[in-house]
Amino acid sequence: MRKIAIFAVAAVTFGAASAQAGSLGKPCTSAPEAQWLPMAQLQAKVEAQGYKVQKAKLKNACGELYTLDKNGNRVELFVDPTNGQIIGQM
């Protein structure tokens, strides 16, 4: 029973942390969606900086790109969809 309780607390804590991390707590831009770059261009801009994009999506006015850095480490990048600038990473 105790293992279940510990697991439940961990799951809730992790869920809250991922929700916060998913958007860095705020949108990456307030620009209208019509001004956003296509996902392919966002990926190209990130790859030009040495990352290898494995998965990408738009969420909360942020581009979320799951990448590998030059050393092969997993890095989640938060990108401004209007210009491809990296706003943050995890």
N, C-alpha and C positions, 0 to 999 in steps of 0.2 A: 504494500500500500504506500509506503514512504517513497519508493522509486517512482510511482505514478505521480505523486504530489510534486516531487522534484522536477520531473519531466514537464508537468503542466506549467509550473512556474517558469522554467527555462523557455518553453515554447511561447508563453505570453511575453516574456521579456524580449526574446529574439524578434518576435513579430512587431513589437513596438519599435525596436531599434531599426528594423528594416524599413518600416513605414517612414521614419524620420530620415533615414539615409537615402531612401529612394528619391527624394527631391531636395536633399540638403536642408529641409525645413522651409524652403521657399522656392518659388519658380525661378528658372534661369533667365527668363525674359518676360516682359509684359507686352512685347510686340504681338500684333495679330498673327494668327497662323499663316495668313497669306504671305507674310514676309519671311517665313522660315525656309531654310534650304531643304532640298530633298535629302532623304536619309543617305543615299549613295554619296552625295557631296560631303555630308558630315563625316561619314566613314573614311572617305578619301583624305580629308583634312587631318583626321586623327592618325591614319596610317602614314601620312607624310611626316609625322613626328616620331615615327618608330614603333608604334603600337600595331598589333595584329588583332583586328576586330573579329570576335567570335560570334557575337550576338548584339543586336542593337534594337532599341525601341524608343518611342517618345512617351514621356509620362510627366504630368504636372508641368508642362511648358519647359521640359528639359529633355535633351537627348541622353539616354542612358546606354552607354556602350560597354559591353563586357569584353575585355581585351587581355592580351598578353603583352607585357613590356619586352624590352630588348633582352632581358635576362630570362624570359619565359615565365615570369611571375604573373599571376592573375591580378588584374586591376580593373575596378569598375570606375568608369569616367562619367562625369556629368558635364554635358556640353551645351553651350548656348546655341539653340537651333537657328538663330539668325545669322551667325557668323562662324560657327564651329569652334569657338574659343573654349578651352577646357576651364570649367568653373571650379571643379573639385574632383577628388578621387577617393576611393576607399580600397 
